[in-house]
């Protein structure tokens, strides 16, 4: 079993990772979305048609803004100190028209505005002699432990009486959400004090949002409703954005709908947040409906909004959707920033468009933008997925010449691509470049990538040198690197070194996962001597004792099939989904290598029964095919024998057969991987089957006509010794 891993860490503190909620979304909504104009997604790109499309289908009517509700006072205005507090300042009534062109609107069905076009402006603080003392007190309160005793001791040192303005300033200055929440609760206990207005709840919610405390925020919001304290745009925006950060997408949409029921219009920040929520839920229709209605209301989306749209279409691999985003940006005159370019490049890669990604990258460079680490990583992933080795290495040369920034993820992505494309020399140069770097020294992931390269190529000596180097430098070994190294040693039959590495893995407290267990199981199938087999089985027993128990059971001739079936079901139920089929493949290989062909056929039947090989057979009127691309060599040969046996039964019953039969082994996408075609072809020759490779249909495709196959099967029926091969 060849095990190839991507050695890129799954997350990084500086890069946002989004998660999807499985919570059901309420179906009842007071905000009805119009039918989405999906024809946008089928139009070809052109500089003229894009603008015409935007003018024709996204009307921007300045008269619609007259229906926009008057905004309340901004949060920054309300937070002014007492000396300059003018909390009832009138908002700016000027309209923010995004397009000076007049657009015709059907008077019979005018669309009401769906968002407020005003953003709250931040005002400067006026001088107040109490500000410094109050902020020092807030700093001291923030530094105290988040306990009731510590809080009580700190609050006793309040330098000034807790007036409305002083309390508001302290609440806004607290950094810890725990201290903010305790201070807010303390304000409620003051007798004969000022009433806690909306602004106090907004400031407290803002602090809780930084701590991702959505439950507390929702509790305060419900408290406001119970006490008849009005919720303004800032309140709803804080609730919705916090729910989004906490991946409570159902709650974000619930409060968005409640906002519309109150007649309050969301501002641009809230509107963009809700678009992002729908995008994360994969609700493309709702996203496009909200987007088009917002544009029709006079809203000009910013780069963040287009980044949300591009990410949504990129996750789905929807190239038409990506074209739609590019069209809209050009039509609205929005210049992409680095975030949008990065998102678009990632989307192009997922959509399988490396050429367009390269053109977009060159366009970005032509505009004078300097790519960052994330941009370059996205391009390397695009080239690696498309197997464009030359373009990837040329990009690396440009990085070095231009001094573009490189980080661990970028280096490790390059090394992973080199492993996939068998670029050993280039990988070694990259590795030495990292060693000489003052910023990006090789880490555990880097060594894992290099061991993957040497392991895939069967260079056990180089892989062990890296292992010894890691030990001397104190670089921790991870389970992925251990799996790559152990697989390499197993292929090279260096079992003693394998045992030594496994002992180090266990000694470092690394918990073997199913991939490492599968790797050891595949080595059990490869072992040439009983002593080596026993050593590897001992390692496997420490990693997965349940798997060893089943292995012993299937090698026992007295074990009944029903018992094997029950144990197989229990084993696979406790195994990760991605490791179930490799386990079954390796178990079949073990049985074939131990001359237990009947048991191998039983395991193939169980694997098919429990859905491990869903695409093994494909039947049409013209052709029956066997697809063994997801099987090991032993499992593929077993599947061929089983298929031949089934076809023989059809022939004996004179049932109707198609004109053509084929078997697909594939050519292999990993350059280091040994293709199955040669081993499968050798087994076909041993069986004297009439299947021949057909180069016209691609590498690894074996075909046979109905006449040849029927004649061969009939001849085998009269020769029991030959037919015993498939028994």
C-alpha positions in Angstrom: 0.0 0.0 0.0 1.6 3.3 -1.1 0.9 6.0 1.4 1.4 9.6 0.2 0.6 12.5 2.4 0.2 16.2 2.0 2.7 17.6 4.6 1.0 21.0 4.9 -0.3 21.8 8.3 -4.1 22.0 8.4 -4.3 25.3 10.2 -2.2 28.3 11.1 -2.8 30.9 13.7 -2.5 33.7 11.3 -4.7 32.3 8.6 -8.4 32.0 9.2 -10.0 28.6 9.0 -13.7 28.4 8.5 -15.9 25.6 9.8 -19.5 24.6 8.9 -22.3 24.2 11.3 -24.6 21.3 11.1 -27.4 23.0 12.9 -30.7 23.2 11.0 -31.8 26.5 9.7 -35.3 27.7 10.4 -37.4 27.6 7.4 -39.9 30.3 8.4 -38.6 33.7 7.5 -40.2 37.1 7.2 -37.7 38.1 4.6 -38.5 36.5 1.2 -35.8 36.2 -1.4 -36.8 36.7 -5.0 -35.9 34.2 -7.7 -32.2 34.3 -8.4 -31.1 35.3 -11.9 -28.8 32.3 -12.5 -28.4 33.3 -16.1 -25.6 35.5 -14.9 -23.5 32.4 -14.4 -23.7 31.3 -18.0 -22.5 34.4 -19.8 -19.1 34.5 -21.4 -16.6 37.1 -20.1 -16.1 40.2 -22.1 -15.2 43.7 -21.0 -18.2 45.2 -22.8 -20.8 42.6 -22.1 -19.9 42.6 -18.4 -20.7 46.3 -18.0 -23.8 45.9 -20.1 -25.0 43.0 -18.0 -24.4 44.9 -14.8 -26.3 48.0 -16.0 -29.2 45.9 -17.4 -29.7 43.4 -14.6 -28.5 45.2 -11.5 -30.4 48.5 -11.4 -29.1 51.2 -9.0 -32.0 53.6 -8.4 -31.0 56.7 -6.3 -34.7 57.2 -5.5 -34.7 53.9 -3.6 -32.6 55.5 -1.0 -35.4 57.7 0.1 -36.9 54.6 1.8 -33.8 54.1 3.9 -34.5 54.5 7.6 -32.8 57.2 9.6 -29.8 55.9 11.5 -29.4 56.2 15.2 -26.4 57.7 16.9 -23.1 55.9 16.2 -21.3 53.9 18.8 -18.2 56.2 18.8 -20.5 59.2 19.3 -22.2 57.7 22.3 -18.8 56.8 23.8 -17.7 60.5 24.0 -16.7 61.7 27.5 -19.1 63.9 29.4 -17.3 67.1 28.5 -18.1 66.7 24.8 -21.1 64.3 24.9 -23.7 65.2 22.2 -25.4 61.8 22.1 -28.3 63.1 20.0 -26.2 64.4 17.1 -28.1 64.1 13.9 -26.8 61.6 11.4 -25.5 62.5 7.9 -28.4 62.5 5.5 -26.4 62.7 2.4 -26.9 59.8 0.0 -24.1 57.6 -1.0 -25.0 56.9 -4.6 -22.8 54.3 -6.2 -23.7 55.2 -9.7 -24.6 58.5 -11.3 -26.5 56.9 -14.1 -30.3 56.9 -13.9 -31.8 53.4 -14.1 -35.4 52.7 -15.0 -37.4 50.8 -12.4 -40.7 49.2 -13.0 -43.2 51.5 -11.0 -45.7 48.6 -10.7 -43.2 46.5 -8.7 -40.7 48.8 -7.0 -38.1 47.0 -4.8 -37.8 48.4 -1.4 -34.3 49.0 0.0 -32.9 46.1 1.9 -30.0 47.8 3.7 -28.9 51.1 5.0 -26.1 52.8 2.9 -24.6 54.7 5.8 -21.7 53.4 7.9 -21.2 54.7 11.4 -18.4 57.3 11.5 -15.8 57.4 14.3 -15.5 60.7 16.1 -12.5 61.9 18.1 -12.6 62.0 21.9 -12.5 65.4 23.6 -10.2 66.2 26.5 -11.5 65.1 29.9 -9.2 65.3 33.0 -10.8 62.2 34.4 -10.1 60.0 31.4 -6.5 59.2 32.4 -7.4 58.1 35.9 -10.3 56.0 34.7 -8.3 54.3 32.1 -5.6 53.4 34.5 -8.2 52.0 36.8 -9.6 50.0 33.9 -6.1 48.7 33.1 -5.7 47.6 36.7 -9.1 45.9 36.7 -8.2 44.1 33.5 -5.0 42.8 35.0 -6.8 41.3 38.0 -7.7 37.6 38.0 -11.2 36.9 36.7 -12.7 35.9 40.0 -15.4 37.5 42.2 -13.0 38.1 45.1 -10.3 39.8 42.9 -13.0 41.9 41.2 -14.5 43.0 44.5 -11.1 44.1 45.7 -10.3 46.0 42.5 -13.7 47.7 42.2 -13.3 49.1 45.7 -10.5 51.3 44.4 -12.7 53.1 41.9 -11.3 56.7 41.8 -14.6 58.5 40.9 -18.2 57.8 41.5 -19.8 55.4 39.0 -21.6 58.0 36.9 -23.1 57.1 33.5 -20.1 58.5 31.6 -17.5 57.2 33.9 -19.0 53.7 33.8 -19.3 53.7 30.1 -15.6 54.7 29.7 -14.4 52.0 32.0 -16.6 49.4 30.4 -15.2 50.3 27.0 -11.6 50.2 28.2 -11.7 46.8 29.7 -9.8 44.2 27.6 -10.9 41.0 29.2 -14.4 39.8 28.3 -14.7 38.2 31.8 -14.0 41.5 33.5 -16.3 43.4 31.2 -19.1 41.0 31.9 -18.6 41.2 35.7 -18.4 45.0 35.6 -21.6 45.1 33.5 -23.3 42.8 36.0 -22.0 45.0 38.9 -23.6 48.1 37.3 -27.0 46.4 37.5 -26.7 46.1 41.2 -26.1 49.8 41.9 -29.1 51.4 43.7 -30.6 54.7 42.5 -28.1 54.7 39.6 -28.6 55.6 36.0 -30.5 53.3 33.7 -28.5 50.9 31.5 -29.3 52.0 28.0 -28.6 50.3 24.7 -25.1 51.7 24.5 -24.1 49.8 27.6 -25.3 46.5 26.2 -23.6 47.2 22.9 -20.2 47.8 24.6 -20.6 44.7 26.8 -21.6 42.7 23.7 -18.6 44.0 21.8 -16.2 42.7 24.5 -18.0 39.3 24.7 -17.7 39.0 20.9 -13.9 39.2 21.2 -14.2 36.3 23.6 -16.6 34.4 21.3 -19.2 34.2 24.0 -22.3 34.0 21.9 -24.5 32.4 24.6 -23.9 35.4 26.9 -24.5 37.8 24.1 -27.8 36.2 23.2 -28.7 36.2 26.9 -28.1 40.0 27.1 -30.1 40.5 23.9 -33.1 38.6 25.3 -32.7 40.6 28.4 -33.0 43.8 26.4 -36.2 42.5 24.8 -37.7 41.6 28.1 -36.8 45.0 29.6 -38.0 46.9 26.5 -34.6 48.3 25.8 -34.4 49.0 22.0 -31.9 47.0 19.9 -30.2 49.2 17.3 -28.2 48.4 14.3 -25.0 48.0 16.3 -26.7 45.5 18.6 -27.9 43.3 15.8 -24.6 43.6 13.9 -22.7 42.5 17.1 -25.0 39.5 17.6 -24.8 38.4 14.0 -21.1 38.8 13.6 -20.4 37.0 16.9 -22.7 34.1 15.8 -20.7 33.9 12.6 -17.4 33.8 14.4 -18.7 31.0 16.6 -19.9 29.1 13.6 -23.5 29.4 14.9 -24.8 30.1 11.5 -28.3 29.2 12.3 -28.4 31.8 15.1 -26.9 34.4 12.8 -29.7 33.9 10.3 -32.3 33.8 13.1 -31.3 37.2 14.4 -31.0 38.6 10.9 -34.6 37.7 10.3 -35.6 39.2 13.7 -33.9 42.4 12.6 -36.0 42.7 9.5 -39.2 41.9 11.5 -38.5 45.0 13.6 -38.2 47.1 10.5 -34.6 48.0 11.1 -32.4 48.1 8.0 -28.9 46.4 8.3 -25.9 48.4 7.4 -23.1 47.3 5.0 -21.1 45.5 7.7 -24.1 43.4 8.8 -25.2 42.8 5.3 -21.7 41.5 4.3 -21.6 39.3 7.4 -24.9 37.7 6.5 -23.7 37.1 2.9 -20.7 35.3 4.4 -23.0 33.1 6.6 -25.1 32.0 3.6 -21.9 31.3 1.7 -20.5 29.1 4.4 -23.7 27.2 4.4 -23.4 26.7 0.7 -26.7 28.5 0.0 -25.7 30.0 -3.3 -29.2 31.0 -4.3 -29.7 33.0 -1.1 -26.3 34.7 -1.5 -27.0 35.8 -5.0 -30.4 37.0 -4.1 -29.2 39.1 -1.2 -26.3 40.4 -3.3 -28.5 41.5 -6.2 -31.1 43.1 -4.0 -28.4 45.0 -2.2 -26.9 46.3 -5.4 -30.4 47.2 -6.6 -30.8 49.3 -3.5 -27.7 51.4 -4.3 -25.1 49.4 -2.4 -21.6 49.2 -3.9 -20.0 46.0 -2.6 -16.5 46.2 -1.4 -13.6 43.8 -1.9 -14.5 41.8 1.2 -17.9 41.0 -0.3 -16.4 39.8 -3.5 -13.9 37.7 -1.6 -16.8 36.0 0.1 -18.5 35.3 -3.3 -15.2 34.0 -4.8 -14.6 31.7 -1.8 -18.1 30.3 -2.1 -17.8 29.5 -5.8 -14.2 28.3 -5.3 -15.3 25.8 -2.6 -17.8 24.4 -5.0 -15.3 24.4 -8.0 -17.8 26.5 -9.9 -15.9 28.2 -12.6 -19.0 30.0 -14.0 -19.5 31.5 -10.6 -15.9 32.7 -10.5 -16.4 34.4 -13.9 -19.5 36.0 -12.5 -17.5 37.5 -9.6 -14.9 38.9 -12.1 -17.7 40.3 -14.3 -19.3 42.1 -11.3 -16.0 43.6 -10.1 -15.2 45.0 -13.5 -18.8 46.3 -14.0 -18.8 48.0 -10.6 -15.2 49.3 -10.9 -14.0 47.5 -7.8 -10.3 47.0 -7.8 -9.3 43.6 -6.2 -6.9 43.8 -3.3 -4.5 41.1 -2.1 -7.2 39.2 -0.2 -9.5 39.0 -3.2 -6.7 37.9 -5.5 -5.7 35.2 -3.0 -9.2 34.0 -2.8 -9.7 34.0 -6.6 -6.4 32.1 -7.1 -7.5 29.4 -4.6 -10.8 29.2 -6.3 -9.2 28.8 -9.8 -7.1 26.0 -8.4 -10.1 24.2 -7.0 -12.0 24.7 -10.3 -9.0 23.1 -12.2 -8.1 26.3 -14.2 -4.3 26.6 -13.8 -3.9 28.7 -17.0 -6.5 31.3 -15.8 -4.9 31.3 -12.3 -1.5 32.1 -13.9 -3.1 34.9 -16.0 -4.7 36.4 -12.9 -1.4 36.2 -11.0 0.4 38.0 -13.8 -2.4 40.6 -13.8 -1.8 41.2 -10.1 1.9 41.6 -10.6 1.3 44.0 -13.5 -0.8 46.2 -11.2 2.2 46.7 -8.9 1.0 44.4 -6.1 3.6 42.3 -4.3 2.4 38.7 -3.7 2.5 37.6 -0.1 3.1 34.1 1.3 -0.5 33.1 0.9 -0.6 34.2 -2.8 2.5 32.2 -3.6 1.3 29.1 -1.7 -2.0 29.2 -3.7 -0.1 29.3 -7.0 2.2 26.4 -6.0 -0.9 24.4 -5.1 -2.4 25.2 -8.4 0.7 24.2 -10.3 1.2 21.1 -8.2 -2.4 19.9 -8.8 -2.1 20.5 -12.5 1.4 18.8 -12.5 3.0 21.9 -14.0 6.4 21.2 -12.6 8.2 23.7 -14.9 5.9 26.6 -14.0 6.2 25.8 -10.3 10.0 25.8 -10.4 10.1 29.0 -12.5 7.9 30.6 -9.9 10.3 29.6 -7.2 13.2 31.2 -9.1 11.1 34.4 -9.3 10.5 34.3 -5.6 14.3 34.2 -4.9 15.1 36.8 -7.5 12.5 39.3 -6.4 12.9 38.6 -2.7 9.2 37.7 -2.3 8.2 36.6 1.3 8.3 32.9 2.0 7.1 31.0 5.1 7.0 27.5 6.4 3.7 26.7 4.7 5.1 27.9 1.3 8.3 25.9 1.6 6.4 22.7 2.7 3.9 23.1 -0.1 6.8 23.3 -2.6 8.4 20.2 -1.0 5.0 18.3 -1.1 4.7 19.2 -4.8 8.2 17.9 -5.4 7.2 14.6 -3.8 4.2 14.3 -6.1 6.2 15.1 -9.2 9.4 13.1 -8.2 11.6 16.3 -8.3 14.2 14.9 -5.9 17.0 17.3 -6.8 14.8 20.3 -6.7 13.5 19.2 -3.3 17.0 18.8 -2.0 17.9 22.4 -3.1 14.8 23.7 -1.4 15.7 21.8 1.8 19.2 23.2 1.8 17.8 26.7 1.1 15.7 26.4 4.2 18.7 25.3 6.3 20.6 28.4 5.3 17.6 30.6 5.9 17.5 32.8 9.0 13.7 32.8 9.2 12.4 29.5 7.9 14.4 26.8 9.4 13.2 23.2 8.7 10.5 22.0 11.1 8.8 18.7 11.7 6.6 19.2 8.6 9.7 19.9 6.4 11.4 16.7 7.5 8.2 14.8 6.9 8.0 16.1 3.4 11.6 15.1 2.7 11.1 11.6 4.2 8.0 11.3 2.0 10.2 12.1 -1.1 12.9 9.6 -0.2 10.4 7.1 1.1 8.3 7.2 -2.2 11.5 6.7 -4.2 12.7 3.8 -2.0 15.8 5.6 -0.8 16.0 4.1 2.7 19.5 5.3 3.4 18.6 9.0 2.8 15.5 8.6 4.8 17.4 7.2 7.8 19.9 10.0 7.6 17.1 12.5 7.9 15.7 10.5 10.9 19.1 10.6 12.6 19.5 14.3 11.8 16.1 15.1 13.4 17.1 13.2 16.5 20.4 15.1 16.8 18.7 18.5 16.3 15.8 17.7 18.7 13.1 18.1 15.9 10.1 16.1 17.0 8.9 13.3 14.8 5.2 13.3 13.9 2.9 10.4 13.0 2.9 11.3 9.3 6.7 11.4 9.1 6.8 8.1 11.0 4.5 6.5 8.5 6.5 7.7 5.5 9.8 6.4 7.0 8.4 3.1 8.2 6.8 2.5 4.7 10.2 3.2 3.1 12.0 0.8 5.4 9.4 -1.9 4.8 9.7 -1.7 1.1 13.5 -2.0 1.4 13.1 -4.9 3.8 15.1 -3.2 6.5 12.9 -4.6 9.2 15.4 -4.1 12.1 15.6 -0.4 11.3 11.8 -0.3 11.1 11.5 -1.8 14.5 14.0 0.8 15.9 12.1 3.7 14.4 8.8 2.3 15.7 10.2 2.0 19.2 11.3 5.7 19.0 7.8 6.6 17.9 6.2 4.9 20.9 8.9 6.3 23.2 8.1 9.8 22.1 4.4 9.3 23.0 3.2 9.4 19.4 -0.1 7.6 19.2 -0.2 5.4 16.0 -3.3 6.2 13.9 -5.1 4.1 11.3 -2.7 5.2 8.5 0.3 4.0 10.4 -1.5 0.7 11.2 -2.4 0.3 7.5 1.3 0.9 6.6 2.4 -1.8 9.0 -0.3 -4.2 7.6 1.0 -3.6 4.1 4.5 -4.4 5.2 3.2 -7.7 6.7 2.0 -8.6 3.3 5.4 -7.8 1.8 7.6 -9.7 4.3 9.6 -12.5 2.8 10.5 -14.4 5.9 8.6 -15.5 8.9 11.0 -13.8 11.3 10.5 -10.5 9.7 6.7 -11.0 9.6 6.7 -11.7 13.4 8.7 -8.5 14.1 6.3 -6.4 12.1 3.3 -8.1 13.6 4.6 -7.3 17.1 4.8 -3.6 16.1 1.3 -3.8 14.7 0.0 -5.4 17.9 1.1 -2.3 19.8 -0.5 0.0 17.2 -3.8 -1.8 16.6 -4.3 -5.0 18.6 -7.8 -5.5 17.2 -6.4 -5.6 13.7 -3.9 -8.2 14.7 -6.6 -10.3 16.2 -8.6 -10.3 13.0 -5.4 -11.0 11.0 -4.9 -14.2 13.0 -8.5 -15.1 12.6 -8.6 -15.0 8.8 -5.4 -17.1 8.6 -6.9 -19.8 10.8 -8.5 -22.4 8.4 -11.0 -23.4 11.1 -12.6 -19.9 11.2 -16.1 -20.0 9.7 -17.1 -17.4 7.1 -19.9 -16.1 9.3 -17.4 -15.4 12.1 -15.1 -13.6 9.7 -18.0 -11.5 8.5 -18.9 -10.5 12.1 -15.3 -9.6 13.0 -14.8 -7.8 9.8 -17.8 -5.6 10.5 -16.6 -4.8 14.0 -13.1 -4.0 12.8 -14.3 -1.6 10.0 -16.7 0.1 12.3 -13.9 1.1 14.6 -11.6 2.2 11.7 -11.6 5.7 10.1 -13.5 5.9 6.9 -10.5 6.8 4.7 -8.5 3.7 6.1 -11.2 1.1 5.6 -10.6 0.3 2.0 -6.7 0.2 2.4 -7.2 -2.2 5.3 -9.3 -4.5 3.2 -6.8 -4.3 0.3 -3.9 -5.2 2.6 -5.8 -8.1 4.2 -6.5 -9.5 0.8 -2.8 -9.2 -0.1 -1.8 -11.0 3.1 -4.2 -13.9 2.2 -3.0 -14.2 -1.4 0.7 -14.2 -0.3 -0.2 -17.0 2.2 -1.9 -19.0 -0.6 -5.3 -18.4 1.1 -7.1 -17.5 -2.1 -10.6 -18.6 -0.9 -10.3 -16.3 2.1 -9.1 -13.5 -0.2 -12.3 -13.8 -2.3 -14.3 -13.8 0.9 -12.7 -10.6 2.0 -13.3 -9.0 -1.4 -17.0 -10.0 -1.1 -17.2 -8.5 2.4 -15.6 -5.3 1.1 -18.1 -5.0 -1.7 -20.9 -5.9 0.7 -20.0 -3.1 3.1 -19.6 -0.5 0.4 -15.8 -0.2 0.3 -15.7 -0.7 -3.5 -18.7 1.2 -4.8 -17.3 1.8 -8.3 -15.8 -1.6 -8.9 -18.3 -2.6 -11.7 -19.8 -0.5 -14.4 -22.5 -1.9 -16.7 -23.9 -0.5 -19.9 -25.6 -2.1 -22.9 -22.5 -1.7 -25.0 -19.8 -2.5 -22.4 -19.1 -4.1 -19.0 -16.1 -2.8 -17.2 -14.1 -3.6 -14.1 -12.5 -0.6 -12.4 -9.6 -1.7 -10.0 -7.9 1.7 -9.7 -8.7 1.9 -6.0 -7.5 -1.6 -5.2 -4.1 -3.1 -4.4 -2.4 -5.5 -6.8 -3.6 -8.5 -4.9 -7.1 -7.2 -4.5 -7.2 -6.3 -8.2 -6.2 -9.8 -9.3 -8.8 -11.2 -6.9 -11.4 -8.9 -8.4 -10.5 -10.0 -11.9 -10.7 -13.7 -11.0 -14.1 -13.1 -9.3 -15.3 -11.2 -12.4 -14.2 -14.0 -14.8 -16.0 -16.5 -12.7 -19.2 -14.5 -12.9 -18.9 -14.1 -16.6 -18.3 -17.8 -17.0 -21.7 -18.4 -15.3 -23.4 -16.0 -17.8 -21.8 -17.9 -20.7 -22.9 -21.3 -19.4 -26.5 -20.0 -19.2 -26.3 -18.5 -22.7 -27.3 -15.1 -21.3 -27.0 -11.9 -23.4 -23.6 -10.2 -23.2 -22.4 -6.8 -24.4 -20.0 -6.3 -27.4 -17.0 -5.2 -25.3 -15.4 -5.9 -21.9 -12.8 -3.7 -20.3 -10.7 -3.4 -17.1 -9.3 -0.1 -15.9 -6.1 -0.1 -13.8 -5.1 3.5 -14.3 -1.7 4.9 -15.0 -1.1 6.4 -11.5 -0.8 10.2 -10.8 2.1 9.8 -8.4 5.3 9.6 -10.4 7.0 7.4 -7.8 4.1 5.0 -7.5 4.5 1.7 -9.3 1.6 1.4 -11.7 -0.7 -1.6 -11.4 -0.9 -2.1 -15.2 2.2 -4.3 -15.4 1.3 -6.5 -12.5 -2.3 -6.8 -13.7 -1.1 -7.5 -17.2 1.1 -10.3 -15.9 -1.8 -11.9 -14.1 -3.9 -11.7 -17.3 -1.1 -13.5 -19.2 -0.9 -16.2 -16.5 -4.6 -16.8 -16.9 -4.2 -16.7 -20.8 -7.2 -14.3 -20.8 -8.0 -12.5 -24.1 -7.6 -9.0 -22.5 -5.1 -6.7 -24.3 -4.0 -3.2 -23.5 -5.7 -0.6 -25.6 -3.4 2.5 -25.9 -6.2 4.4 -27.7 -8.3 4.4 -24.5 -5.5 5.5 -22.3 -2.8 3.8 -20.2 -3.9 0.9 -18.0 -7.0 0.0 -20.1 -7.4 -3.7 -21.0 -10.2 -4.7 -23.4 -11.6 -7.9 -24.8 -14.3 -8.5 -27.4 -17.4 -10.7 -26.7 -16.4 -13.3 -29.3 -12.8 -13.7 -27.9 -14.0 -13.8 -24.2 -16.8 -16.3 -24.8 -14.5 -18.6 -26.8 -11.9 -18.5 -24.1 -14.4 -19.1 -21.3 -15.9 -22.1 -23.2 -12.5 -23.6 -23.7 -11.8 -23.2 -20.0 -15.0 -24.9 -19.1 -13.6 -28.1 -20.7 -10.3 -27.7 -18.9 -10.8 -27.9 -15.1 -7.2 -27.5 -14.3 -7.1 -24.2 -16.0 -10.3 -23.0 -14.5 -9.0 -23.8 -11.0 -7.0 -20.6 -11.2 -10.1 -18.6 -10.6 -11.8 -21.0 -8.2 
